[in-house]
Amino acid sequence: MATLWLGVMLVLASSPSIADDVIGSTEMLCTVAQATRCYDDGDCAAGPPWRWNIPHFIVIDFEQGQLRTTKVSGERGCR
C-alpha cells in the first residue's frame, strides 16, 4: 500500500501546474488524473486512479502530515 501512495505522490509532484500562491497554506486539494502502481517484483502499471481504488480527490494536510479523502466524498481514508 505504501508503494501505491508513493506512486500517487510522484504523479502529483511531476505534473506541471499553474496555481495560486500556496505559501502558508495548511491544506491542498488535489485530484489524480493518472496513477502508476509498482509491484515488489519491479513491474509497474499505469492507468486511471479508480483501477486501484484511489479516491477522486485527496486532501494533503501539511500540518498533520496526512493524505486523506474529503469529508463529503463518502470515501474513508487517511494515511
C-alpha positions in Angstrom: 0.0 0.0 0.0 2.9 2.4 0.8 4.2 1.8 -2.8 0.8 2.9 -4.2 0.8 6.1 -2.2 4.3 6.8 -3.2 3.2 6.4 -6.8 0.4 8.9 -6.2 2.7 11.4 -4.7 5.2 11.1 -7.6 2.4 11.7 -10.1 1.3 14.8 -8.2 4.8 16.1 -7.9 5.6 15.5 -11.6 2.5 17.2 -13.0 3.2 20.6 -14.4 0.7 23.1 -12.9 -0.2 26.7 -12.7 -1.6 27.6 -9.3 -2.2 30.2 -6.8 0.5 31.1 -4.2 0.1 28.4 -1.6 2.9 29.5 0.7 1.5 29.4 4.3 -1.4 27.1 3.3 -2.2 24.3 5.7 -4.1 22.1 3.2 -4.2 21.4 -0.5 -6.9 19.7 -2.5 -5.7 17.5 -5.4 -7.2 15.3 -8.0 -5.4 12.4 -9.6 -5.7 12.0 -13.4 -3.4 9.0 -13.8 -1.6 6.7 -11.4 1.3 4.4 -11.7 1.4 1.3 -9.4 4.7 -0.5 -9.0 4.9 -4.0 -7.5 7.5 -5.7 -5.4 8.9 -7.6 -8.4 9.7 -4.3 -10.2 6.8 -4.4 -12.7 4.7 -1.2 -13.0 1.3 -0.5 -14.5 -0.2 2.9 -15.3 -3.9 3.7 -15.5 -6.8 5.6 -14.1 -6.8 6.0 -10.4 -10.1 4.2 -9.9 -8.5 1.0 -11.2 -6.6 0.8 -7.8 -9.4 2.3 -5.7 -7.6 5.7 -5.3 -10.0 8.4 -4.3 -11.0 11.1 -6.8 -9.9 13.9 -4.5 -7.1 13.8 -2.0 -6.5 16.5 0.7 -2.9 17.0 1.6 -2.7 18.2 5.2 0.7 19.8 5.8 0.1 20.4 9.5 -0.9 16.9 10.3 1.4 15.2 7.7 -1.6 13.3 6.2 -3.2 12.4 3.0 -7.0 12.0 3.3 -10.2 11.9 1.4 -12.7 14.8 1.5 -15.5 14.5 4.1 -18.3 14.8 1.5 -16.8 12.1 -0.8 -18.2 9.2 1.3 -14.8 7.5 0.8 -12.9 6.9 4.0 -9.2 7.0 4.1 -6.2 8.6 5.9 -2.5 7.9 5.5 
